[in-house]
């Protein structure tokens, strides 16, 4: 779950968008079939897909403080 930071902006806002899109089975299957040209992908049946509502963030990508870029 994303949290709102001190400025009122959602942390990881793009992650939230992708996660929301990929929760729809049809969108997920469409994405796979559009970008992965493998035989096993063509055999995927939307009715056999199960959503596992979990997230995993590698330790190297976890941050306690946001990075500030100055241009």
C-alpha positions in Angstrom: 0.0 0.0 0.0 1.3 3.4 -0.9 1.6 6.1 1.7 1.1 9.9 1.3 4.4 11.8 2.1 4.8 15.1 3.8 4.0 17.1 0.6 0.7 15.2 0.1 2.0 13.2 -2.8 1.6 9.4 -3.0 4.9 7.5 -2.7 5.3 5.1 -5.6 2.4 6.5 -7.5 3.3 4.6 -10.7 3.4 1.3 -8.9 -0.1 2.0 -7.7 -1.3 2.5 -11.2 0.3 -0.6 -12.6 -0.9 -2.7 -9.7 -4.4 -1.4 -10.3 -4.3 -2.2 -14.0 -2.8 -5.7 -13.5 -5.5 -6.7 -11.0 -7.8 -7.1 -14.0 -7.3 -10.6 -15.4 -8.1 -9.6 -19.0 -5.6 -6.7 -18.9 -2.9 -9.0 -17.4 -3.4 -11.7 -20.1 -3.5 -9.1 -22.9 -0.3 -7.6 -21.7 1.4 -11.1 -21.6 0.2 -12.0 -25.1 1.1 -8.6 -26.5 4.7 -8.6 -25.3 5.9 -12.2 -24.8 6.2 -14.2 -27.9 6.4 -17.7 -26.4 4.2 -20.8 -26.9 3.3 -21.1 -23.3 1.8 -17.6 -23.2 -0.6 -18.4 -26.0 -1.9 -21.3 -23.9 -2.9 -19.1 -20.9 -6.6 -19.2 -20.1 -7.9 -16.2 -18.2 -10.3 -18.4 -16.2 -7.3 -20.3 -14.7 -5.5 -17.2 -13.4 -5.6 -16.4 -9.7 -4.7 -13.0 -8.2 -2.1 -13.3 -5.4 -2.5 -9.9 -3.6 1.0 -9.5 -2.2 4.0 -7.2 -2.9 7.7 -7.8 -2.6 10.3 -5.1 -2.6 14.0 -6.0 -2.8 16.0 -4.6 0.1 18.1 -2.5 -2.3 14.9 -0.7 -3.4 13.6 0.1 0.0 14.2 3.7 1.1 13.5 5.4 4.3 14.1 8.9 2.9 13.2 10.1 -0.6 16.0 11.0 -2.9 16.1 14.7 -3.8 17.3 15.7 -7.3 18.4 19.3 -7.9 18.7 20.5 -11.5 
